[in-house]
């Protein structure tokens, strides 16, 4: 029996809040792979490219 995938939540840039999203595809931007996510909110439905591997943030020198 197939299992249902776990719901994905991400910060929607349009709603400016964490929302349930679904992955609708992938894209390559400047050689980096990105997931294309769609906001599940019926009033929004924004599709945006989300970085799959977050860049390491350098810690500022003290």
VENHU-V590202 format. One record per residue. N is the residue number from 1. RES is the residue in three letters. PHI is phi in radians with two decimals (999 if undefined). OMEGA is omega in radians with two decimals (none if undefined). BURIAL is b if it has 24 or more other ideal C-beta (glycine too) atoms within 12 Angstrom, else e. Layout:
BEGIN
n=N res=RES phi=PHI omega=OMEGA burial=BURIAL
n=N res=RES phi=PHI omega=OMEGA burial=BURIAL
END
This chain:
BEGIN
n=1 res=UNK phi=999 omega=-3.12 burial=e
n=2 res=UNK phi=-1.21 omega=3.11 burial=e
n=3 res=UNK phi=-1.64 omega=3.11 burial=e
n=4 res=UNK phi=-1.40 omega=-3.14 burial=e
n=5 res=UNK phi=-1.17 omega=3.12 burial=e
n=6 res=UNK phi=-1.14 omega=3.13 burial=e
n=7 res=UNK phi=-1.10 omega=3.14 burial=e
n=8 res=UNK phi=-1.77 omega=3.06 burial=e
n=9 res=UNK phi=-2.11 omega=3.11 burial=e
n=10 res=UNK phi=-2.60 omega=3.12 burial=b
n=11 res=UNK phi=-1.39 omega=3.13 burial=e
n=12 res=UNK phi=-1.38 omega=-3.13 burial=b
n=13 res=UNK phi=-1.13 omega=-3.12 burial=e
n=14 res=UNK phi=-1.40 omega=3.14 burial=e
n=15 res=UNK phi=-1.31 omega=-3.09 burial=e
n=16 res=UNK phi=1.02 omega=3.13 burial=e
n=17 res=UNK phi=-2.76 omega=3.05 burial=e
n=18 res=UNK phi=-1.15 omega=-3.11 burial=e
n=19 res=UNK phi=-2.38 omega=2.98 burial=b
n=20 res=UNK phi=-1.19 omega=-3.12 burial=e
n=21 res=UNK phi=-2.31 omega=3.00 burial=b
n=22 res=UNK phi=-2.28 omega=3.13 burial=b
n=23 res=UNK phi=-1.42 omega=-3.10 burial=b
n=24 res=UNK phi=-1.91 omega=3.11 burial=e
n=25 res=UNK phi=2.92 omega=3.08 burial=e
n=26 res=UNK phi=-2.32 omega=3.11 burial=e
n=27 res=UNK phi=-2.55 omega=3.06 burial=e
n=28 res=UNK phi=-2.01 omega=-3.13 burial=e
n=29 res=UNK phi=-2.11 omega=-3.11 burial=e
n=30 res=UNK phi=0.88 omega=3.10 burial=e
n=31 res=UNK phi=1.41 omega=3.13 burial=e
n=32 res=UNK phi=-1.84 omega=3.13 burial=e
n=33 res=UNK phi=-1.36 omega=3.11 burial=e
n=34 res=UNK phi=-2.25 omega=3.00 burial=e
n=35 res=UNK phi=-1.54 omega=3.03 burial=b
n=36 res=UNK phi=-1.67 omega=-3.10 burial=e
n=37 res=UNK phi=-1.94 omega=3.10 burial=b
n=38 res=UNK phi=-2.10 omega=3.08 burial=b
n=39 res=UNK phi=-1.17 omega=-3.11 burial=b
n=40 res=UNK phi=-1.46 omega=3.11 burial=e
n=41 res=UNK phi=-1.19 omega=-3.07 burial=e
n=42 res=UNK phi=-1.10 omega=-3.14 burial=e
n=43 res=UNK phi=-1.41 omega=-3.05 burial=e
n=44 res=UNK phi=-1.87 omega=-3.13 burial=e
n=45 res=UNK phi=0.96 omega=3.09 burial=e
n=46 res=UNK phi=-1.17 omega=3.01 burial=b
n=47 res=UNK phi=-2.00 omega=-3.14 burial=e
n=48 res=UNK phi=-2.46 omega=3.11 burial=b
n=49 res=UNK phi=-1.54 omega=-3.10 burial=e
n=50 res=UNK phi=-2.00 omega=-3.13 burial=b
n=51 res=UNK phi=-1.14 omega=-3.13 burial=e
n=52 res=UNK phi=-1.37 omega=3.11 burial=e
n=53 res=UNK phi=-1.97 omega=-3.12 burial=e
n=54 res=UNK phi=-1.03 omega=3.11 burial=e
n=55 res=UNK phi=-1.23 omega=3.09 burial=e
n=56 res=UNK phi=-1.24 omega=3.12 burial=e
n=57 res=UNK phi=-1.55 omega=3.14 burial=e
n=58 res=UNK phi=-1.24 omega=3.10 burial=e
n=59 res=UNK phi=-1.38 omega=-3.13 burial=e
n=60 res=UNK phi=-1.17 omega=3.11 burial=e
n=61 res=UNK phi=-1.24 omega=-3.11 burial=e
n=62 res=UNK phi=-1.34 omega=none burial=e
END
